[in-house]
């Protein structure tokens, strides 16, 4: 998946796994875009069950749960957006109506991945994959600090929980830091290639985390 730039901000589409969940704000778009091409080349149909996301892979299928009224809808990602901080998905008009948020314009939602797309060619050799991963890691210089513990066991337990949620998209690690006579075990999510990518992931998942430049 190729990164792209909108209004001077670099975005990095990120692989996700079935069951991954994200919380944030949903909005919707319709008449002004109806009949125009989406980011993946399809013709936008405001009456279809589709949506736009800044970083979810194209054709990912997600369930959107309106937390205010408990209504849910399933949509397929076929466009990019919304390019507004805090918003994690832009629904079609029909999808917005299905969860009764079309009048308000936005809603607090929980997004669950039902079908994940993996575009990587599984026939690539192991050597090619290793080289590609090494090249990617050269540019991965931002992390999210998601927690800090004094007790080692609590840090390990929390790290394992974060690792399950993150999946294979990023790396979860513990780094120790000494403050006075105390050792703090800080839990990080590593592997963001820009501050914007880290911020987008933070907005979607760990809203109380801290963005840290690691290189």
CORURZI-V417752 format. One record per helix or strand. SS is the DSSP state (helix for helix, strand for strand). FROM is the first residue (numbers start at 1). TO is the last residue. If there is no record, write none. Layout:
BEGIN
ss | from | to
SS | FROM | TO
SS | FROM | TO
END
This chain:
BEGIN
ss | from | to
strand | 4 | 6
strand | 9 | 11
strand | 14 | 14
strand | 21 | 28
strand | 37 | 37
strand | 43 | 43
strand | 50 | 52
strand | 56 | 56
strand | 61 | 66
strand | 72 | 79
strand | 87 | 91
helix | 93 | 98
strand | 106 | 115
helix | 126 | 138
strand | 142 | 149
helix | 152 | 166
strand | 171 | 179
strand | 182 | 192
helix | 195 | 204
strand | 210 | 213
END
